[in-house]
Amino acid sequence: VLGFEDGMKQKAFSQETIQKSKVLNESIGDRPFLLLWDERLHTGRGFFRQKSDLTALNGMPLTFRKDADRLVDEQTHSVWNEDGLAISGSLRGTQLEEVISQKQFWFSWVAFYPETEVYKS
């Protein structure tokens, strides 16, 4: 699994689910995050989708989708790379905060985080 944590909340995703979905708009506790499959690194990566300094969005989280081979947010149609950086559009230059992940066997992850939430597609 690929496990993510934010403070006292944790969430685990199977690597197969991430690879098949390519993009998941999810949350850990009450914090919205983006989970995407990075083909270069052959793993999932997570980024928080909400930034307080994006006043144009009134503090609302971004929602992402794959458009052909591009990662695009639905609110501004800006294009993002696998590093959470907007490379074109009105949010160009905006960097999302990465969520630290841990690649673990399920039995190992759940031993450390028995209260973890498990993503179900």
C-alpha positions as CSV (number, residue, x, y, z in Angstrom):
1,V,0.0,0.0,0.0
2,L,0.9,3.6,-0.2
3,G,0.1,5.3,3.1
4,F,-0.4,9.0,3.8
5,E,-0.7,10.8,7.1
6,D,-1.6,14.3,8.2
7,G,-1.4,14.8,11.9
8,M,-3.5,12.1,13.6
9,K,-5.3,10.9,10.4
10,Q,-4.0,8.3,8.0
11,K,-5.2,6.8,4.8
12,A,-3.9,3.8,2.8
13,F,-4.3,3.1,-0.9
14,S,-3.4,0.0,-2.9
15,Q,-0.8,0.8,-5.5
16,E,-2.9,-1.0,-8.1
17,T,-5.8,1.4,-7.4
18,I,-3.7,4.5,-7.8
19,Q,-2.1,3.2,-11.0
20,K,-5.4,2.3,-12.6
21,S,-7.2,5.6,-11.5
22,K,-4.3,7.9,-12.4
23,V,-5.9,10.8,-10.5
24,L,-7.9,10.7,-7.2
25,N,-9.4,13.8,-5.5
26,E,-9.4,12.6,-1.9
27,S,-9.0,13.8,1.7
28,I,-7.1,12.8,4.8
29,G,-9.4,13.7,7.6
30,D,-10.8,17.1,6.6
31,R,-7.8,18.1,4.3
32,P,-8.4,17.7,0.6
33,F,-5.5,16.1,-1.3
34,L,-4.7,15.0,-4.8
35,L,-3.3,11.5,-5.4
36,L,-1.8,10.9,-8.7
37,W,0.2,8.2,-10.5
38,D,3.7,9.4,-11.5
39,E,4.8,7.4,-14.5
40,R,8.4,8.7,-14.2
41,L,8.8,7.4,-10.7
42,H,6.3,4.5,-11.1
43,T,4.6,5.3,-7.8
44,G,1.7,7.4,-6.4
45,R,2.3,10.9,-5.1
46,G,0.0,13.1,-3.0
47,F,-0.4,16.9,-2.8
48,F,-2.7,19.0,-0.7
49,R,-5.4,20.5,-3.1
50,Q,-6.2,23.6,-1.0
51,K,-4.0,26.6,-0.6
52,S,-5.0,29.6,1.5
53,D,-3.1,32.0,-0.8
54,L,-5.3,31.2,-3.8
55,T,-7.7,34.0,-3.0
56,A,-9.3,33.7,-6.5
57,L,-10.7,30.3,-5.3
58,N,-12.0,31.7,-2.0
59,G,-10.1,29.0,-0.1
60,M,-11.9,26.2,-2.0
61,P,-9.9,23.1,-2.9
62,L,-8.9,22.5,-6.5
63,T,-10.3,19.4,-8.3
64,F,-8.1,17.6,-10.8
65,R,-8.6,15.4,-13.8
66,K,-6.5,13.9,-16.6
67,D,-7.2,15.5,-19.9
68,A,-5.3,13.3,-22.5
69,D,-1.9,13.1,-20.9
70,R,-2.2,16.4,-19.0
71,L,-3.2,17.0,-15.4
72,V,-5.7,19.9,-15.3
73,D,-7.6,21.6,-12.5
74,E,-11.3,22.0,-13.2
75,Q,-11.6,25.5,-11.6
76,T,-9.0,27.4,-13.7
77,H,-8.0,24.8,-16.3
78,S,-4.4,25.3,-15.4
79,V,-2.0,22.5,-16.4
80,W,0.1,20.8,-13.7
81,N,3.1,18.5,-13.7
82,E,3.8,15.4,-11.6
83,D,5.6,17.6,-9.0
84,G,2.5,19.6,-8.1
85,L,3.6,22.7,-10.0
86,A,1.2,24.6,-12.3
87,I,3.1,24.9,-15.6
88,S,0.5,26.9,-17.6
89,G,-2.7,28.8,-17.1
90,S,-3.7,31.4,-14.5
91,L,-2.1,29.5,-11.6
92,R,1.2,29.1,-13.4
93,G,4.0,29.0,-10.9
94,T,1.8,27.8,-8.1
95,Q,3.3,24.9,-6.1
96,L,1.1,22.5,-4.2
97,E,2.4,21.1,-0.9
98,E,3.4,17.5,-1.1
99,V,1.9,15.0,1.3
100,I,4.6,12.6,2.6
101,S,3.8,9.0,1.7
102,Q,5.2,5.7,2.8
103,K,5.3,2.6,0.6
104,Q,4.7,-0.3,2.9
105,F,3.3,-3.8,3.0
106,W,-0.3,-3.7,4.4
107,F,0.6,-5.6,7.6
108,S,3.4,-3.2,8.4
109,W,1.3,-0.1,7.8
110,V,-1.6,-1.2,9.8
111,A,0.7,-2.3,12.7
112,F,1.9,1.3,13.0
113,Y,-1.5,2.9,12.2
114,P,-4.3,0.6,13.3
115,E,-6.9,3.3,13.0
116,T,-6.0,4.0,9.4
117,E,-8.8,4.7,6.8
118,V,-8.6,2.4,3.8
119,Y,-9.5,3.8,0.4
120,K,-12.3,1.8,-1.3
121,S,-13.0,2.5,-5.0
